[in-house]
């Protein structure tokens, strides 16, 4: 059986060689994922020193990114900048190109970000940002749910897909101004299982954060539904003017 499997793998490698979903370079024989080691090594990580609360690189004595977060958001963490061909390439492969299994490789890196000790001790569950029914039908899966599932296995935390619902379809945030982003997601989410989240510290999971408008709207709904406090974790973070990346 093992010999037959090796033969099958060798035949597939010969006739259907795998390539990196980001740079399209042929993967080496010992590369088992969807992104090559060269791309992962060039991922633009957030620079240090970083803010203890929001994880954003500090340009000076005061963190400006924290101003985006309401008081019921305890902490936020991201792995890399979603700005160059590699950071954006990984996100786009998951979100728009159908490579949903890449979520496991992304979650592996998300699982290693550092947190304040109280977040590690208190976090009770992961909550993926929900998609609208229209978007879910178009995409076939929720990329945030895939990330949360893979991250939950590593952190040994439950994933609550029934804690939060999107109450209406919203336009993509990509081309909107900060003010338009806020209006677009205002009252677009609601807590759907208050009894299960009452008094908890929840971790919201998404692929990318830009102005935190979507995550803040989700956090507001969860806290209105009974959660005590919320933190954010994403794979990518979009840089603002003046950020070091």
Secondary structure, DSSP 4 states (H G I P E B T S, - for coil): -HHHHHHHHHHHHHHS--B-TTT-PBPPTT--SSS-HHHHHT--BPPSSB-TTT-PBPSSSS-SGGGGS-TTEEEEEEEEES-SHHHHHHHHHHHTS--GGGHHHHHHHHTT----HHHHHHEEEEEEPPPPHHHHHHHSS-HHHHHHHHHHHHHT-EE-TTSEEE-S----STT--HHHHHHHHTT-EEES-HHHHTT-EEEEEEEEESSSHHHHHHHHHHHHTT-SEEEEEEEEEPPPTT---
